[in-house]
């Protein structure tokens, strides 16, 4: 396997909870998980970035403690899958990015390693839902095996498929010096394109952020490298614009990432500036259901604009 050892599961896959046919703990967890699932949107609607930063880790570990009691609870696995990917994107990567602009090598390395661990958790929970075949074949040396695996995965597995692609893409981004990780780029592209294919045939999910995420992942993928190294900023821009289209231009994070990634890749300072200005002129409350993501977008936009001169020397 190319890097299976690097991406080995870091969480326990099963826990013995007792031999009794009537497990009070599992019954309690089953009821609690329903409440947690219904209440999950509250964190996505949070307007206070720092409050969310401090609250999410404890919330995730609480949910994880319930999962330890009942590892078969699919609602908990779903919350943890999305939760770890979102926490990694909104907070851990933010700290990493701040360190990069400060050129703090120690902090860069620390947060880069931490991001790798967080996105590995997201990937692991995705693989738990996708099943044993995915856990065995996703890191196969034979690309034909991987291609068939992805093709055989249908609408019923769209959610874990999406986050598996997003997590793996983020893992690559934080391990660009590892040649074996770069080899997974075609896998990420194939996974996300399969999600888009499912949406085209079956219709996108009601959750517009989940409908937009595949395009954001591809936008990041196509702008990860310059044209000389195989990147395609024009294609990346088209993907970010699709993410904006399916969210009625309310997903400010897609515009922020487009401005930064495409602007730098094409050395287009005007595009960079104008798009970020548009983000800051749009209230984060334009999409109440994704208020936190829009707050993150504003935070990044302000940071990028403050470094505009040095980025376009």
ABEGO torsion letter per residue (X at the ends): XAAAAAABBABBABBBAEABABBAAAAAAAAAAAAAAAAAAAAAABABAAAAAAAAAAAAAAAAAAAAABAABAAAAAAAAAAAAAAAAAAAAAAAAAAAAAGBAAAAAAAAAAAAAAAAAAAAAAAAAAEAAAAAAAABABAAAAAAAAAABBAAAAAAAAAAAAAAAAAAAAAAABAAAAAAAAAAAAAAAAAAAAAAAAEBBABAAAAAAAAAAAAAAAAABBAAAGBBAAAAAAAAAAAAAAAGGABAAAAAAAAAAAAAAAGBAAAAAAAAAAAAABBAAABAAAAAAAAAAAAAAAAAAAAAAAABX
